Amino acid sequence: MQEFDFMVIGTGSGLDVANVAANQGQSVAVVEKGPLGGTCLNRGCIPSKHLLYHADVLETVERADEFRIDATVEDVDFAEIVRSVNEEVSEDAESIRRGLESSSRHDLFDGEARFVDDRTVDISGGEDDGTRLRAETVLVAAGTRPAVPDIDGIDEVEYMTSTEALQLETPPEHLVIVGGGYIAAELGHFFGTFGSEVTIVGRRPNLLPEADEEVAAAFTDRYADRFTVHTGHMATAVSEGNGRITVEARPYEYGDDAGIVDGEDPVSVTGDALLVASGRVPNTDVLNVEATGIETDDRGFVETDEYLRTDAEGVWALGDIVGEYLLKHSANHEARAAVRNIFGEDLQPVDYSAMPFAVFASPEVAGVGAGEEELREDGSEYATNTYQYGDTARGDAMNADGFVKVIIDLDGAILGCHIVGPDASTLIQEVVVVMKSGSGTVQDVRNAVHVHPALPEVVQRAFSGQFTRGGDEHDHDH
């Protein structure tokens, strides 16, 4: 058995913590079963956003006639787009591998870690199969994988998850997507822009159900104009024949009495490719975490305290596998907190306030803080204001469709901000900074000078004027 001061399982954001341990002179073991760099680099945000930008460029050209510009697309080398993006990702992963292999401060182990005792793992598969490792401090950062729902016949048909979809070199003629979250939205935009007919089947009443309800409804309406969208439907069976895949979906009611609605006819959709985009599941099941006393919740995510400590002595966890926010910037934020807590003098809780998210679809969606439905269910007092892109000079010039929605408490403190429209992922950042580093009130945004005529004016104006209290008729000026 080989012994180390520090061991990290997974090479996403957890590698940042391992590097600090190495820089402090500790012996460090790094265990990874796949390409280095974690989900974000290899199977998530990096390849998907590279591909999506190509779709955005094509969409821009195709919209040129709206601006009295006659432009046509002569050809699209789809296969080369996908190949070049994946080659770049592979090169980045290999660069990380070369760096670790050449480091005198890291020992890289190729294979899957499985706990066999306290802070002790066996490596299976890969070049280091059969190796046993132990460390004084262990960081579990092994991430998640695509979830595959329990659909009748799913094991008998050929389907893709996001992992395979990001490597597909020919757009399907008709892509059927099961799932209505951000992966479905982004990949629907990508393949739809490059010519696929797209049908989306989602259980919830709207696509992007984690977004504010008004934003989610607006996004769903826009997608219903682009694609065939069956929200409020649960995929119950799939079958394959003659190279085609058929999905049967039953009407589904979401809420306290969630379930399939009896007595209503199912929807049947047939396409030549099926993408399952039904969320993610943690990799704790393959880690055998029970052998080291790590507790998990009912979904299988690792339970930690506010400092990222697990119930097992000397074992910490971060990233997607803890299930707080399945976002790369959240994992990076947790890595910085883990560094402070593992190597620092005083423990500091992880601050998850003002954690933004963004969906790189068309339209873009971004948000931070509470949504209106959440506040209403909690019985909180709040007020809202909404401003349309098209009512600003830049938004009008862009022929932009979308809005910014602001939610505040009755003293003017920002509770949330939600955006659907061009550059939403960029515009939200002003609000995040105000919530984290400013006074956290509407005054910070109002009092800042905004460039005219630039798109951030839509944010400034959403924070100005009359707010409507809790959706009622009483106006409040802050």
C-alpha positions in Angstrom: 0.0 0.0 0.0 1.3 3.4 -1.0 0.7 6.3 1.5 0.4 10.0 0.9 -0.4 13.2 2.8 -3.2 14.2 0.4 -5.3 12.4 -2.1 -7.9 13.8 -4.5 -10.3 11.6 -6.4 -11.2 13.4 -9.7 -9.4 16.0 -11.7 -11.9 18.8 -12.1 -11.9 21.6 -9.5 -10.5 19.2 -6.9 -7.2 19.4 -8.7 -6.8 23.1 -7.6 -6.8 21.9 -4.0 -4.3 19.2 -4.7 -2.0 21.7 -6.3 -2.0 23.8 -3.1 -1.2 20.7 -1.1 1.7 19.9 -3.4 3.0 23.5 -3.2 3.0 23.2 0.6 5.4 20.2 0.3 2.8 17.5 0.8 2.9 14.2 -1.0 -0.1 14.1 -3.3 -2.0 11.3 -5.0 -4.3 12.1 -7.9 -6.8 9.4 -9.0 -8.6 9.7 -12.3 -10.3 7.1 -14.4 -10.8 9.2 -17.6 -9.4 12.2 -19.4 -8.0 14.8 -17.0 -9.9 18.0 -16.4 -13.2 16.7 -15.1 -16.7 17.0 -16.6 -16.5 20.6 -17.5 -13.5 20.3 -19.8 -14.2 16.9 -21.3 -18.0 16.4 -21.4 -19.6 19.6 -20.3 -19.3 23.4 -20.4 -16.1 23.7 -22.6 -17.0 21.5 -25.6 -20.7 22.5 -25.4 -20.1 26.2 -25.3 -17.5 26.0 -28.1 -20.1 24.2 -30.3 -22.9 26.5 -29.3 -20.9 29.5 -30.4 -20.8 28.0 -33.9 -24.6 27.8 -33.7 -24.8 31.4 -32.6 -22.7 32.5 -35.5 -24.9 30.6 -38.0 -28.1 31.9 -36.4 -26.8 35.5 -36.7 -26.2 35.0 -40.4 -29.6 33.5 -40.9 -31.2 36.5 -39.1 -29.4 39.0 -41.4 -32.5 39.6 -43.5 -34.1 41.3 -40.4 -31.5 44.0 -40.8 -32.0 44.4 -44.6 -28.8 42.3 -45.3 -29.0 39.6 -47.9 -26.7 36.9 -46.7 -26.7 33.2 -47.4 -24.7 30.2 -46.0 -23.1 28.3 -48.8 -21.9 25.4 -46.7 -21.4 24.1 -43.1 -18.7 21.6 -42.3 -20.5 20.2 -39.3 -18.2 17.2 -38.9 -15.1 19.4 -38.9 -16.6 21.8 -36.3 -17.2 18.9 -34.0 -13.8 17.3 -34.6 -11.9 20.5 -34.1 -13.7 21.3 -30.8 -13.1 17.8 -29.5 -9.5 17.8 -30.6 -8.9 21.0 -28.7 -10.5 19.5 -25.6 -8.4 16.4 -25.9 -5.3 18.5 -26.2 -6.1 20.4 -23.1 -6.8 17.2 -21.1 -3.5 15.8 -22.3 -1.7 19.0 -21.4 -3.0 18.5 -17.8 -1.8 14.9 -17.8 1.6 15.8 -19.1 1.9 18.4 -16.4 1.0 16.0 -13.6 3.2 13.2 -15.0 6.2 15.5 -15.1 5.6 16.9 -11.7 7.8 15.7 -8.8 5.1 16.7 -6.4 2.2 14.7 -7.8 1.6 10.9 -8.3 -1.1 10.3 -10.9 -3.0 7.0 -10.8 -5.1 5.8 -13.7 -8.2 4.0 -12.8 -11.4 4.1 -10.7 -11.1 4.6 -6.9 -13.1 2.5 -4.6 -13.0 2.9 -0.8 -12.0 -0.2 1.2 -11.3 1.4 4.5 -10.8 4.8 6.2 -9.1 7.1 3.7 -8.0 4.0 1.8 -8.9 3.2 -1.8 -8.3 0.4 -4.3 -7.7 1.3 -7.9 -9.6 -0.8 -10.5 -9.2 -0.6 -14.3 -6.7 1.5 -16.0 -2.9 1.2 -15.8 -2.9 1.2 -12.0 -5.4 -1.6 -11.6 -4.9 -3.3 -8.2 -3.0 -0.5 -6.5 -4.0 0.4 -3.0 -3.6 4.0 -1.7 -4.0 5.7 1.7 -3.8 9.4 2.6 -4.1 11.4 5.8 -6.5 13.8 3.9 -8.8 12.8 1.1 -10.8 15.0 -1.1 -13.7 13.4 -3.0 -14.4 15.4 -6.2 -15.5 12.6 -8.5 -18.4 14.4 -10.0 -21.6 13.1 -11.7 -22.7 11.3 -14.8 -25.8 11.6 -17.0 -28.9 10.1 -15.4 -30.9 7.6 -17.4 -34.5 7.5 -16.4 -36.5 4.3 -15.9 -38.3 4.2 -19.2 -39.8 1.0 -20.5 -37.5 -0.3 -23.3 -34.7 2.2 -22.8 -32.1 -0.6 -22.5 -33.2 -2.1 -25.9 -32.8 1.1 -28.0 -29.8 3.1 -29.1 -29.8 6.5 -27.3 -27.3 9.3 -26.6 -26.5 11.2 -23.4 -24.8 14.6 -23.6 -21.5 12.8 -23.7 -22.2 11.2 -27.0 -24.2 14.1 -28.4 -21.1 16.4 -28.1 -19.2 14.1 -30.4 -21.9 13.4 -33.0 -20.4 14.4 -36.4 -23.7 14.4 -38.3 -26.8 16.3 -37.1 -29.8 14.0 -36.9 -32.7 14.5 -39.2 -35.1 14.4 -36.3 -33.7 14.6 -32.8 -36.1 13.6 -29.9 -34.9 14.9 -26.5 -36.3 13.5 -23.3 -35.7 16.2 -20.6 -36.5 19.8 -20.3 -33.5 21.3 -18.4 -30.4 23.3 -19.5 -28.8 20.3 -21.4 -32.0 19.8 -23.4 -32.2 23.5 -24.1 -28.6 24.0 -25.2 -28.3 20.9 -27.3 -31.7 21.5 -28.8 -30.5 24.9 -29.9 -27.2 23.5 -31.3 -28.7 20.7 -33.4 -31.8 22.7 -34.3 -29.7 25.5 -35.7 -27.7 23.1 -37.8 -30.8 21.7 -39.4 -32.2 19.0 -37.2 -35.9 18.8 -36.5 -36.2 18.8 -32.7 -38.9 17.5 -30.4 -38.5 18.0 -26.7 -40.5 16.0 -24.1 -40.3 17.3 -20.5 -42.3 16.5 -17.3 -42.5 19.9 -15.9 -45.0 22.6 -17.1 -42.1 24.7 -18.5 -38.6 24.1 -19.9 -35.8 25.3 -17.6 -38.0 24.6 -14.5 -35.2 25.8 -12.1 -35.4 29.3 -13.6 -37.9 32.0 -12.4 -41.3 30.9 -13.5 -41.9 34.0 -15.7 -38.6 33.5 -17.4 -39.1 29.8 -17.9 -42.6 30.4 -19.4 -41.2 33.0 -21.8 -38.3 30.6 -22.8 -40.8 27.8 -23.3 -42.9 29.9 -25.6 -39.9 30.8 -27.7 -38.8 27.2 -28.0 -42.4 26.2 -28.9 -42.0 28.6 -31.9 -38.7 26.9 -32.9 -39.4 23.3 -32.1 -42.1 20.8 -31.2 -42.4 21.0 -27.4 -44.4 18.6 -25.2 -44.1 20.0 -21.6 -46.2 18.4 -18.9 -45.4 14.9 -20.4 -43.5 12.0 -19.0 -41.7 9.6 -21.3 -42.9 6.2 -20.4 -41.8 3.9 -23.2 -39.3 3.8 -26.1 -39.0 1.4 -29.0 -36.8 1.1 -32.1 -37.6 -0.2 -35.6 -36.2 0.4 -39.1 -33.6 2.8 -37.8 -36.2 5.0 -36.1 -36.9 5.5 -32.4 -40.3 6.1 -31.0 -41.0 7.7 -27.6 -44.4 7.5 -25.9 -45.1 10.1 -23.3 -48.1 10.4 -21.0 -49.6 13.6 -19.6 -48.0 14.4 -16.3 -49.1 16.6 -13.5 -46.4 18.2 -11.4 -46.9 19.3 -7.7 -48.0 17.8 -4.5 -50.0 15.1 -6.3 -47.4 14.6 -9.0 -48.0 11.7 -11.3 -49.3 10.5 -14.7 -52.8 11.9 -15.5 -55.1 9.0 -16.2 -57.7 9.1 -18.9 -55.7 11.4 -21.3 -54.2 10.2 -24.5 -50.4 9.8 -24.7 -48.2 11.6 -27.2 -46.1 9.5 -29.6 -43.0 11.0 -31.2 -40.7 9.2 -33.7 -37.2 10.4 -34.8 -33.9 9.0 -36.0 -32.0 9.9 -32.8 -32.8 10.0 -29.1 -31.1 12.2 -26.6 -31.7 11.5 -22.9 -31.1 14.7 -21.0 -32.7 14.0 -17.7 -30.2 15.4 -15.3 -27.2 14.0 -13.5 -26.5 11.3 -10.9 -23.5 11.4 -8.5 -20.7 8.9 -8.8 -20.9 7.9 -5.1 -22.3 4.4 -6.0 -19.0 3.4 -7.7 -16.8 4.8 -4.9 -18.2 2.5 -2.2 -18.3 5.5 0.2 -19.8 3.4 2.9 -16.4 1.8 3.5 -15.1 5.1 4.9 -18.2 6.4 6.7 -19.2 9.0 4.2 -22.9 9.8 4.4 -25.0 10.5 1.4 -28.5 12.0 0.9 -31.5 10.2 -0.6 -30.3 11.1 -4.1 -26.8 9.7 -3.5 -24.9 13.1 -3.2 -22.2 13.3 -0.5 -23.3 15.0 2.7 -21.0 17.7 4.0 -21.1 20.4 6.7 -20.8 24.1 5.9 -17.0 23.7 5.6 -17.1 20.8 3.1 -16.2 18.2 5.7 -17.9 14.8 5.3 -18.8 12.6 8.3 -15.6 10.6 7.8 -12.6 11.9 9.6 -10.1 13.6 7.3 -12.4 13.3 4.2 -13.7 16.4 2.4 -15.8 16.7 -0.7 -16.6 19.4 -3.3 -18.1 19.9 -6.7 -21.0 18.2 -8.4 -20.8 15.2 -6.2 -22.0 17.3 -3.2 -25.0 18.3 -5.2 -25.2 21.9 -4.0 -24.9 23.6 -7.4 -23.9 21.5 -10.4 -22.0 24.4 -12.0 -18.3 24.7 -12.7 -18.1 28.1 -11.1 -19.7 26.7 -8.0 -17.1 23.9 -7.9 -14.3 26.5 -8.3 -15.8 28.5 -5.5 -15.9 25.4 -3.3 -12.3 24.6 -4.1 -11.2 28.0 -2.9 -13.2 27.4 0.3 -11.7 23.9 0.7 -8.2 25.4 0.4 -8.9 27.9 3.2 -10.5 25.2 5.4 -8.0 22.4 4.9 -4.8 24.4 5.0 -5.9 27.5 6.9 -6.0 28.3 10.6 -9.8 29.0 10.9 -12.7 27.3 9.3 -15.0 29.4 7.2 -18.3 28.2 5.8 -18.9 28.2 2.1 -20.9 31.2 1.0 -23.4 30.2 -1.6 -25.2 33.5 -1.7 -25.6 35.2 -5.1 -24.6 32.0 -7.0 -25.5 32.8 -10.6 -26.4 30.4 -13.4 -26.6 30.7 -17.2 -28.1 28.7 -20.0 -26.4 29.3 -23.4 -29.4 28.6 -25.6 -31.2 30.9 -27.9 -32.5 32.9 -26.1 -29.9 32.9 -23.4 -31.2 32.7 -19.8 -29.4 33.7 -16.6 -30.4 34.3 -13.0 -29.2 34.9 -9.5 -30.9 34.7 -6.2 -34.5 33.7 -5.5 -37.3 33.3 -8.0 -40.8 34.7 -7.5 -42.5 31.3 -7.1 -40.0 30.4 -4.2 -40.7 33.6 -2.4 -44.4 33.3 -2.8 -44.4 29.8 -1.4 -42.3 31.0 1.5 -44.8 33.7 2.3 -42.1 36.4 1.8 -42.9 40.0 1.2 -41.3 41.2 -2.1 -41.8 43.5 -5.1 -40.9 43.0 -8.8 -40.1 45.1 -11.8 -39.6 44.0 -15.4 -38.0 45.8 -18.3 -38.0 44.8 -22.0 -34.8 44.7 -24.1 -36.6 46.4 -26.9 -37.3 49.5 -24.8 -33.6 50.4 -24.8 -31.8 51.9 -27.7 -29.4 49.0 -28.1 -32.0 46.4 -27.6 -34.2 48.1 -30.3 -31.2 48.3 -32.7 -30.6 44.5 -32.1 -34.3 43.7 -32.6 -33.8 41.9 -29.3 -36.6 40.0 -27.6 -36.4 39.4 -23.9 -36.6 41.1 -20.5 -34.9 41.6 -17.2 -36.9 40.8 -14.0 -35.8 42.2 -10.7 -37.1 41.0 -7.3 -36.4 43.0 -4.1 -37.6 43.1 -0.6 -39.7 46.0 0.6 -36.6 47.8 1.8 -34.9 47.7 -1.6 -32.5 44.7 -1.0 -32.0 42.6 -4.1 -33.5 39.1 -3.7 -33.1 38.0 -7.2 -32.6 39.0 -10.8 -33.6 36.9 -13.8 -32.9 37.5 -17.5 -34.0 36.0 -20.8 -32.5 37.5 -23.9 -29.2 38.3 -25.7 -26.1 38.2 -23.5 -28.0 37.3 -20.4 -25.0 35.4 -19.1 -23.0 38.7 -19.2 -25.6 41.1 -18.0 -26.3 39.1 -14.9 -22.8 39.7 -13.6 -23.4 43.3 -12.7 -26.2 42.1 -10.3 -24.0 39.4 -8.8 -21.2 41.9 -8.0 -23.8 44.3 -6.4 -25.2 41.4 -4.3 -21.8 40.2 -3.2 -19.6 43.3 -3.0 -21.9 46.3 -2.9 -24.7 47.2 -0.7 -26.9 44.6 -2.2 -29.7 47.1 -3.0 -31.3 48.6 -6.0 -29.4 51.9 -5.4 -26.1 50.3 -6.4 -27.4 49.6 -9.9 -29.4 52.8 -10.2 -26.5 55.1 -9.1 -23.9 53.6 -11.3 -23.3 55.4 -14.6 -24.2 53.0 -17.5 -22.8 53.5 -21.0 -25.4 54.8 -23.4 -26.6 53.2 -25.7 -25.3 49.9 -24.5 -27.2 46.7 -23.5 -26.6 47.0 -19.7 -29.1 49.8 -19.7 -31.8 47.2 -19.7 -30.5 46.1 -16.3 -30.3 49.6 -15.0 -33.9 50.4 -16.1 -35.2 47.1 -14.6 -33.8 48.4 -11.3 -35.5 51.8 -11.7 -39.1 53.0 -11.6 -42.1 51.4 -10.0 -42.0 48.0 -8.4 -45.1 46.0 -8.0 -45.5 44.4 -4.6 -45.8 40.6 -4.6 -47.6 40.6 -7.9 -50.5 42.8 -6.6 -51.6 46.3 -7.6 -49.6 48.3 -5.0 -46.7 50.2 -6.5 -43.5 51.0 -4.5 -40.7 53.3 -5.6 -37.3 52.6 -4.1 
